Amino acid sequence: MWYNPQGWGVSVSEVIAANDISISPNPAIDQVKVAVNLADATSKTIIRVYDLNGRVVAEETLEAGSFATTMDVSSLEAGLYVVEVTTGEVKSTKKLQIAQ
């Protein structure tokens, strides 16, 4: 426990678990399944795929209670991408490789 100058005790009482992302196959060619073990299943989940320049190249929204989707990545060039999953205020990322 840490005490601030006013004498109040300050501590972290709860740590929110991040979303656990599963991507298969990885590397992918034309489709990729993104499954999420949600920390909060009551919110919409937004899945975004970013290229290495930070541009969104694919996006999908899952309704509350959904845990997986299959995304078409056939239009993406071969290379590395970042998959970001946002549920409520929790964000998680994972690398995705697109093969030719």
Secondary structure, DSSP 4 states (H G I P E B T S, - for coil): -EE-TT--EE-----PPPPEEEEESSSBSSEEEEEEE-S-TTS-EEEEEE-TTS-EEEEEEEPTT--EEEEE-TTSPSEEEEEEEEETTEEEEEEEEE--
